[in-house]
Structures are given as C-alpha cells and as structure tokens.
C-alpha cells in the first residue's frame, strides 16, 4: 500500500475496517476540529480528553454543526450524553435550521432521540415552504405543463429524487425531480435551489448544459441536456480498466471542466463531490462534469491574511473520493477537487475503485488518518501519469497542482498517443444527473 507521497506503508490486518477501533486522531487538527471528528466516531474517551483541555463544547464547523449535531446524526448516544453533561447546547441550530434532535430523529436513532428529548431538545420546523423568491425568478423558469412527464422514462435515482428522460419543447431532456415528500424539507430544497442558481452561470464544453428549472411550484424540477452515453462509473463497471489513450483524454475532459470552475471570476466554484457518477458522456465521447448540488461559490475572505483566502470546513461529498482534510473537518479549499480527480484517474487505469470491497467511510478514514493511497497495479500507465496522480493526491493541499498545471501535464502525456476516436461506441447506458 502507498502513502500520500508514493512510498510503501504497512497495512494492519483488516484495514481499513480496523481503523474504526484505533481511536487515532490526526495530530495536526485544532481542538474544535478534533472534537467534531471524535464525536462523530463515538469516541467517549477522546471527547472527554478534549473537553478537559478546554475545547469549546459548542464549537461548530462551516455549516454551523456542533459536536452534538454530529454525534446525534451518527447515533452515538454515549457521546451525546457526555456532551450534554458538559454543557452542549441541546437546541443549537445549524445553517439549515436543524437541531441535534432533528438529526437523530431524521436518521432513525430512537435511543439517541430519547436522550435529547429528556434534555429539552426540540425539533425545529425545517419543512416550511421553500421556493425561489419571485423577485429573482429568471427567464429560465419553466412552465411544468410544457414538460411531457406522462411519457417520461426513469433513467436515474437518488436519495432525494429521480431523473427522467422527458420531452420539452420537442427536445429530449433530463429532468431531475425532487420527491414530493421532500420538497418542503428546507435542507433538500436549499441544496436544490443552490444548484439551480449556479448552473445558469456555467457555459463550457465539459460542463453539463443547464436548460431550465421549475422553482415556483412543486415538485421542483431541474432540466439539463440529455447525455445518453452514460456516466464514467457505468463505463468502468462494464469495461473495466480503460485503455491508456481513452483514460488520458477523459482525464483531460475532467480537468478542463474543473479548471473552468476553479478559474471562475470573481469567485471560483468548488465542486466538492467529484466522482465517476457525476461525469457524463455525450454523443461525441466527451466527458462533462455534472451534479452541482454540493458545489459552493468560494467567497474571498480578504481580511483573514491567509495564503489562500478561499476556505471552508465541514464533511461534504462522497467518502471514497473525499480529500483527507474534508473528512477530518479541517479548513479546505478548491484543491479538494484535485484530490478527487486523482482518485478518479487512478480508478480509470485500474478498472475499479480503490479498496472496492471496503466500506466507503472506512476508505476515507484510511486515506485521511493513515495517509495511505491506492496502489498502482496496472502496467498501462503512460509515462508521467503516476507522478501526476501522486502530486494530485498529496496529503498537503498546498502541494497539489492546480487544474491549469494538470492540463499542461496531461497534454504532454497525450502526445504519446495517436489521434483516435473515443471509441466505447458499444456503451449505451442511459444515465444522467442526480
């Protein structure tokens, strides 16, 4: 197994599953970040030690989520009891207006909910009506009667809704619909409306094309171009390892789309959930970056005196492709997308996700705590590709190249191959965005 710098590291038997039991916490984290981390993992001893050191029991991350929020969300009842005993605010609100009890109830942790209720916990009304404000409704607002949903075909599913292939004004489109049961959930609705607000601003060959949205009535709908040739996940699942030329060109497609987002002025966009399922293939064989539900505009903080003024905290995204600093609840910036990119490129050459049969959260712990990185088993990496991947998944975010540099290096690597068609024409998986 490899560490972040590419050197071999020893792997304990059963890793990464064994990591849950080690109680190891990265030493570089500040006290609040450590408290959030150990609370979410149910580490009573670790929480006690940090509170004894003077850590603020009500410290919170970028999303306003306290240690009590995280412990409640994971059903860590013993930690919840301890935090309450040490003065945690039982009704602290995160940025979505949720309390710890709201989270425990939402995720079905009955025993944890009882403890919070006994301490005076309440459930805030997070399901109040949420729609886009009429004053900001733009020309992309679509009359839902124009969308022929009666003849639509389901082509994708997710936790909050589904994607259907439908006809709109004579054109095949992908329609992302939020479940009616969740349309009034403030957190779900806000995430959807954030995505709708972002997509109309984006125009690039490697970014999925936004066409319109329904935001003034339920169910909410997001309309994008229909990409019938599937996502990268389905391609790898069917084909296994991609040939070096195709993998390199796909990597360039991803890097160009991401560079466009990161170079956006005045505020860059960080995707935060870059993964194979969010990379869709068009008829020409090009990959496009999709699914901006977790994306964020990185507003510059000019008065902080930081080397990189664009920083956030909070655990967001898919575990298997998550940058270590995100998992550890540290401050992070747009380089988290570069890390995810490296994991995706390695997967294209290997033909399967790293540690495929391990739980995704265990993989994230292994990457973040042990500093391990997936091995290079394939012999098909072109010259320079392994080195690029290693640089992109560097443990220190400052050592990761930006996507402009990534593109330069990929273009040099691409010169090793003759111009060819993208191929894979036998692939006809009908997938789209969710």
C-alpha positions as CSV (number, residue, x, y, z in Angstrom):
1,X,0.0,0.0,0.0
2,X,1.2,3.5,-0.7
3,X,1.3,6.6,1.4
4,X,0.4,10.1,0.1
5,X,4.0,10.6,-1.2
6,X,4.0,7.3,-3.0
7,X,6.1,5.4,-0.5
8,X,5.1,2.0,0.7
9,X,3.4,1.8,4.1
10,X,2.5,-1.2,6.2
11,X,-1.2,-2.1,6.4
12,X,-2.6,-3.7,9.5
13,X,-4.7,-6.8,9.1
14,X,-8.3,-5.9,8.4
15,X,-7.5,-2.4,7.4
16,X,-9.3,-0.1,6.6
17,X,-12.0,-1.6,8.8
18,X,-9.7,-1.8,11.7
19,X,-9.3,2.0,11.7
20,X,-12.6,2.5,13.4
21,X,-11.2,0.8,16.5
22,X,-7.8,2.6,16.7
23,X,-9.2,5.9,18.0
24,X,-6.4,7.6,16.1
25,X,-6.9,11.3,15.5
26,X,-4.6,13.3,13.3
27,X,-2.3,15.4,15.5
28,X,-2.4,18.5,13.2
29,X,-6.1,19.2,13.8
30,X,-7.1,22.1,16.0
31,X,-9.1,21.3,19.2
32,X,-12.6,22.1,17.7
33,X,-11.9,20.0,14.6
34,X,-10.7,17.2,16.7
35,X,-13.8,17.4,18.9
36,X,-16.0,17.2,15.8
37,X,-14.1,14.3,14.5
38,X,-14.1,12.1,17.6
39,X,-17.7,13.0,18.4
40,X,-18.9,11.7,15.0
41,X,-16.9,8.5,15.6
42,X,-18.4,7.9,19.1
43,X,-15.0,8.2,20.9
44,X,-16.1,9.0,24.5
45,X,-12.5,8.9,25.8
46,X,-11.3,11.3,23.1
47,X,-14.2,13.7,23.7
48,X,-13.5,13.7,27.4
49,X,-9.8,14.4,26.9
50,X,-10.5,17.3,24.5
51,X,-13.1,18.9,26.8
52,X,-10.7,18.6,29.7
53,X,-8.2,20.5,27.6
54,X,-10.6,23.4,27.4
55,X,-12.1,22.7,23.9
56,X,-15.4,24.6,23.4
57,X,-18.2,22.1,23.7
58,X,-20.3,24.2,21.4
59,X,-17.7,24.8,18.7
60,X,-19.0,24.3,15.2
61,X,-17.9,23.8,11.6
62,X,-18.6,25.9,8.5
63,X,-22.2,24.6,8.4
64,X,-22.9,25.5,12.0
65,X,-22.9,21.9,13.0
66,X,-21.6,21.3,16.5
67,X,-20.2,18.1,18.1
68,X,-23.7,17.3,19.4
69,X,-25.1,17.6,15.9
70,X,-22.5,15.1,14.5
71,X,-22.9,12.7,17.4
72,X,-26.7,12.8,17.1
73,X,-26.5,12.3,13.3
74,X,-24.4,9.1,13.8
75,X,-26.4,7.7,16.8
76,X,-23.5,8.0,19.2
77,X,-25.7,8.0,22.3
78,X,-22.9,7.8,24.9
79,X,-21.1,10.8,23.3
80,X,-24.4,12.7,23.2
81,X,-24.9,12.1,26.9
82,X,-21.3,13.2,27.7
83,X,-21.6,16.4,25.6
84,X,-24.9,17.3,27.3
85,X,-23.4,16.8,30.7
86,X,-20.6,19.1,29.7
87,X,-22.9,21.9,28.7
88,X,-23.6,21.4,25.0
89,X,-26.5,23.5,23.6
90,X,-29.2,20.9,23.1
91,X,-31.1,23.1,20.6
92,X,-28.1,24.5,18.6
93,X,-29.2,25.3,15.1
94,X,-27.0,24.5,12.0
95,X,-27.3,26.6,8.8
96,X,-30.3,24.6,7.7
97,X,-32.2,25.3,10.9
98,X,-31.8,21.7,12.2
99,X,-31.2,20.8,15.9
100,X,-29.4,17.7,17.1
101,X,-32.8,16.1,17.9
102,X,-33.9,16.9,14.3
103,X,-30.9,15.0,13.1
104,X,-31.2,12.0,15.4
105,X,-34.9,11.7,14.5
106,X,-34.3,12.1,10.8
107,X,-31.7,9.2,10.8
108,X,-33.8,6.9,12.9
109,X,-31.8,6.8,16.1
110,X,-34.6,6.3,18.7
111,X,-32.4,5.9,21.8
112,X,-30.4,9.0,21.0
113,X,-33.6,11.0,20.3
114,X,-34.9,10.0,23.8
115,X,-31.7,11.3,25.5
116,X,-32.0,14.6,23.6
117,X,-35.7,14.9,24.3
118,X,-35.1,14.3,28.0
119,X,-32.6,17.2,28.0
120,X,-35.1,19.6,26.5
121,X,-34.3,19.0,22.8
122,X,-36.8,20.2,20.2
123,X,-37.4,19.6,16.5
124,X,-37.4,22.8,14.6
125,X,-39.8,23.2,11.7
126,X,-37.3,22.5,8.9
127,X,-40.1,21.6,6.4
128,X,-41.5,25.1,6.0
129,X,-42.3,26.2,2.5
130,X,-39.2,26.9,0.4
131,X,-39.3,28.3,-3.1
132,X,-37.2,30.7,-5.1
133,X,-38.1,34.3,-4.4
134,X,-40.3,35.7,-7.2
135,X,-38.1,38.8,-7.4
136,X,-35.2,36.7,-8.6
137,X,-37.1,34.3,-10.9
138,X,-35.3,34.5,-14.3
139,X,-36.1,33.6,-17.9
140,X,-35.0,30.1,-17.3
141,X,-38.1,29.4,-15.2
142,X,-40.1,26.7,-17.0
143,X,-43.8,26.1,-17.0
144,X,-44.1,22.5,-15.9
145,X,-47.0,21.9,-18.3
146,X,-44.5,22.2,-21.1
147,X,-42.7,19.1,-19.9
148,X,-44.2,15.8,-21.1
149,X,-43.8,13.7,-18.0
150,X,-46.5,11.2,-18.9
151,X,-44.3,9.5,-21.4
152,X,-41.1,10.1,-19.5
153,X,-38.7,7.2,-18.6
154,X,-36.8,6.8,-15.4
155,X,-33.1,6.9,-16.0
156,X,-31.6,7.6,-12.6
157,X,-32.4,7.6,-8.9
158,X,-31.0,9.2,-5.8
159,X,-31.8,9.7,-2.1
160,X,-33.8,12.8,-2.8
161,X,-35.5,12.1,-6.1
162,X,-35.1,10.7,-9.6
163,X,-34.0,11.6,-13.1
164,X,-36.4,11.0,-16.0
165,X,-35.9,11.2,-19.7
166,X,-38.7,13.5,-21.0
167,X,-39.6,15.8,-23.9
168,X,-39.6,19.5,-23.5
169,X,-40.4,21.8,-26.5
170,X,-39.6,18.9,-28.9
171,X,-36.2,18.1,-27.3
172,X,-35.1,15.1,-25.2
173,X,-34.0,16.4,-21.8
174,X,-33.0,15.0,-18.5
175,X,-35.4,16.2,-15.7
176,X,-34.2,16.0,-12.1
177,X,-37.3,15.9,-9.8
178,X,-37.3,16.2,-6.1
179,X,-39.6,13.8,-4.3
180,X,-42.8,15.4,-3.2
181,X,-42.3,14.1,0.3
182,X,-39.0,16.1,0.4
183,X,-40.0,19.2,-1.5
184,X,-40.7,21.1,1.7
185,X,-37.6,19.9,3.5
186,X,-35.5,23.1,4.0
187,X,-32.2,21.4,3.6
188,X,-33.1,19.5,0.5
189,X,-34.8,22.5,-1.1
190,X,-31.9,24.8,-0.3
191,X,-29.4,22.4,-1.9
192,X,-31.6,22.1,-5.0
193,X,-32.1,25.9,-5.3
194,X,-28.4,26.5,-4.8
195,X,-27.8,24.2,-7.7
196,X,-30.4,26.0,-9.8
197,X,-28.9,29.4,-9.0
198,X,-25.4,28.2,-10.0
199,X,-26.0,26.3,-13.2
200,X,-27.3,29.1,-15.5
201,X,-23.9,30.9,-15.0
202,X,-21.9,28.0,-16.4
203,X,-21.0,27.6,-20.1
204,X,-18.2,25.2,-21.1
205,X,-17.9,22.1,-23.4
206,X,-17.0,20.0,-20.4
207,X,-19.9,21.2,-18.1
208,X,-23.4,19.8,-18.4
209,X,-25.7,22.3,-20.1
210,X,-28.5,23.8,-17.9
211,X,-31.8,24.4,-19.8
212,X,-34.3,25.5,-17.2
213,X,-36.0,24.8,-13.9
214,X,-39.3,24.7,-12.1
215,X,-38.9,26.5,-8.7
216,X,-42.3,28.2,-8.2
217,X,-44.4,25.1,-7.7
218,X,-43.9,21.6,-6.5
219,X,-42.4,19.3,-7.4
220,X,-39.2,21.2,-8.1
221,X,-37.5,20.3,-11.4
222,X,-34.1,20.8,-12.9
223,X,-33.8,20.5,-16.7
224,X,-30.5,19.7,-18.4
225,X,-29.3,18.4,-21.7
226,X,-29.8,14.6,-22.0
227,X,-26.5,12.7,-22.2
228,X,-27.4,9.2,-23.4
229,X,-24.0,7.5,-23.3
230,X,-23.8,7.0,-19.6
231,X,-21.6,8.1,-16.7
232,X,-18.0,7.2,-16.1
233,X,-19.0,4.8,-13.3
234,X,-21.1,2.7,-15.7
235,X,-18.3,2.7,-18.3
236,X,-15.7,1.4,-15.9
237,X,-18.2,-1.1,-14.4
238,X,-18.8,-2.5,-17.9
239,X,-15.4,-2.2,-19.4
240,X,-13.0,-2.5,-16.5
241,X,-9.7,-0.7,-17.0
242,X,-9.8,1.8,-19.9
243,X,-7.1,1.9,-22.5
244,X,-4.4,4.5,-21.7
245,X,-5.4,6.8,-24.6
246,X,-9.0,6.9,-23.6
247,X,-8.3,7.3,-19.9
248,X,-5.9,10.2,-20.6
249,X,-8.4,12.0,-22.8
250,X,-11.1,11.5,-20.2
251,X,-8.8,12.9,-17.6
252,X,-8.3,16.0,-19.8
253,X,-12.0,16.4,-20.2
254,X,-12.5,16.4,-16.4
255,X,-9.5,18.7,-15.8
256,X,-10.7,21.2,-18.4
257,X,-14.2,21.3,-16.9
258,X,-12.9,21.7,-13.4
259,X,-10.4,24.3,-14.4
260,X,-13.2,26.4,-15.8
261,X,-15.0,26.2,-12.4
262,X,-11.9,26.9,-10.4
263,X,-10.9,29.9,-12.6
264,X,-14.3,31.5,-12.5
265,X,-14.3,35.2,-11.6
266,X,-14.7,36.8,-9.2
267,X,-15.4,33.7,-7.1
268,X,-14.2,30.2,-8.0
269,X,-16.5,27.2,-7.7
270,X,-15.5,24.1,-5.8
271,X,-17.5,21.0,-6.8
272,X,-17.0,19.1,-3.5
273,X,-18.5,15.8,-4.9
274,X,-16.4,14.9,-7.9
275,X,-16.8,11.2,-8.6
276,X,-17.4,8.9,-11.6
277,X,-21.2,9.0,-11.3
278,X,-21.0,12.8,-11.8
279,X,-19.1,12.6,-15.0
280,X,-21.4,12.1,-18.0
281,X,-20.5,11.2,-21.6
282,X,-22.0,13.0,-24.6
283,X,-22.6,11.7,-28.1
284,X,-19.1,12.9,-29.2
285,X,-17.5,10.8,-26.5
286,X,-16.5,13.8,-24.3
287,X,-17.0,13.8,-20.5
288,X,-18.9,16.5,-18.8
289,X,-18.9,17.5,-15.2
290,X,-22.4,17.3,-13.6
291,X,-24.3,17.4,-10.3
292,X,-23.6,20.7,-8.6
293,X,-25.9,20.1,-5.6
294,X,-22.9,20.3,-3.2
295,X,-20.9,22.9,-5.1
296,X,-20.1,26.2,-3.5
297,X,-19.0,29.6,-4.6
298,X,-15.8,30.4,-2.7
299,X,-16.3,33.9,-1.5
300,X,-12.9,35.6,-0.9
301,X,-12.2,36.4,2.7
302,X,-9.8,39.4,2.2
303,X,-9.3,40.2,5.9
304,X,-8.0,36.9,7.1
305,X,-4.4,37.2,6.0
306,X,-4.4,33.7,4.7
307,X,-2.2,32.4,1.8
308,X,-5.3,31.1,0.1
309,X,-8.4,33.2,1.0
310,X,-10.9,30.6,-0.2
311,X,-11.5,28.2,2.6
312,X,-14.4,26.2,4.1
313,X,-14.9,23.4,6.6
314,X,-17.4,20.6,7.0
315,X,-17.7,17.0,5.9
316,X,-19.3,17.1,2.4
317,X,-19.1,14.8,-0.6
318,X,-18.7,11.1,-1.3
319,X,-16.4,9.3,1.1
320,X,-14.5,7.2,-1.4
321,X,-13.2,10.2,-3.3
322,X,-13.1,12.6,-0.4
323,X,-10.0,14.7,0.3
324,X,-8.4,13.9,3.7
325,X,-8.9,17.4,5.0
326,X,-12.6,17.3,4.3
327,X,-13.0,14.1,6.2
328,X,-11.1,15.5,9.1
329,X,-13.3,18.6,9.2
330,X,-10.4,20.9,8.6
331,X,-10.5,24.1,6.6
332,X,-10.3,23.3,2.9
333,X,-10.2,25.0,-0.5
334,X,-10.6,24.1,-4.1
335,X,-7.7,21.6,-4.0
336,X,-10.2,19.1,-2.6
337,X,-11.4,18.6,-6.2
338,X,-7.8,17.9,-7.3
339,X,-7.6,15.1,-4.8
340,X,-10.9,13.6,-6.0
341,X,-9.6,13.9,-9.6
342,X,-6.6,11.8,-8.7
343,X,-8.7,9.1,-7.2
344,X,-10.9,9.0,-10.4
345,X,-7.9,8.9,-12.8
346,X,-6.3,6.0,-10.8
347,X,-9.7,4.2,-11.0
348,X,-9.8,4.6,-14.8
349,X,-6.5,2.8,-15.2
350,X,-7.1,0.1,-12.6
351,X,-10.7,-0.7,-13.7
352,X,-12.3,-0.5,-10.2
353,X,-12.4,1.8,-7.2
354,X,-9.6,1.6,-4.7
355,X,-10.4,-1.0,-2.0
356,X,-13.6,-1.9,-3.7
357,X,-14.9,-4.3,-1.1
358,X,-14.4,-2.0,1.9
359,X,-17.0,0.4,3.2
360,X,-16.6,3.9,1.6
361,X,-16.3,5.6,5.0
362,X,-13.5,3.1,6.0
363,X,-11.7,4.0,2.9
364,X,-12.0,7.7,3.7
365,X,-10.6,7.1,7.2
366,X,-7.7,5.1,5.7
367,X,-6.8,7.9,3.4
368,X,-7.2,10.7,6.0
369,X,-5.7,9.1,9.1
370,X,-3.2,6.6,7.8
371,X,-2.1,8.7,4.9
372,X,-2.4,5.6,2.6
373,X,-3.1,5.8,-1.1
374,X,-4.3,3.2,-3.6
375,X,-1.6,1.0,-5.2
376,X,-0.7,1.2,-8.9
377,X,-1.2,-2.4,-10.0
378,X,-1.9,-1.8,-13.7
379,X,1.0,-1.8,-16.1
380,X,-0.8,0.5,-18.6
381,X,0.0,3.9,-17.0
382,X,1.7,6.1,-19.7
383,X,4.9,7.9,-18.8
384,X,4.3,10.7,-16.4
385,X,0.8,9.7,-15.3
386,X,1.6,8.0,-12.0
387,X,3.7,11.0,-11.0
388,X,0.8,13.3,-11.8
389,X,-1.6,11.3,-9.8
390,X,0.7,11.2,-6.8
391,X,1.1,15.0,-6.9
392,X,-2.7,15.5,-7.2
393,X,-3.4,13.3,-4.1
394,X,-0.7,14.8,-2.0
395,X,-1.5,14.9,1.7
396,X,-0.6,18.6,2.0
397,X,-3.2,20.5,-0.2
398,X,-0.5,23.2,-0.9
399,X,1.5,20.6,-2.8
400,X,-1.3,19.7,-5.2
401,X,-1.1,21.3,-8.7
402,X,-4.0,23.4,-9.8
403,X,-6.0,22.2,-12.8
404,X,-4.2,24.6,-15.2
405,X,-1.0,22.7,-14.4
406,X,-2.7,19.4,-14.5
407,X,-3.9,20.2,-18.1
408,X,-0.4,21.1,-19.2
409,X,1.0,17.8,-17.9
410,X,-1.9,15.8,-19.4
411,X,-1.4,17.4,-22.8
412,X,2.3,16.3,-22.7
413,X,1.2,12.8,-21.8
414,X,-1.5,12.8,-24.5
415,X,1.2,13.3,-27.1
416,X,2.3,9.6,-26.6
417,X,-0.9,8.5,-28.3
418,X,-2.0,9.0,-32.0
419,X,-5.2,10.9,-32.5
420,X,-8.1,8.4,-32.1
421,X,-11.8,8.3,-31.7
422,X,-13.0,8.0,-28.1
423,X,-14.4,4.5,-29.0
424,X,-16.6,2.7,-26.5
425,X,-19.4,3.0,-29.0
426,X,-20.9,-0.2,-27.7
427,X,-21.7,1.5,-24.4
428,X,-25.3,2.7,-24.3
429,X,-26.1,3.0,-20.7
430,X,-28.8,5.5,-20.2
431,X,-27.8,7.5,-17.2
432,X,-28.0,11.1,-16.3
433,X,-27.5,13.6,-13.4
434,X,-28.7,13.2,-9.8
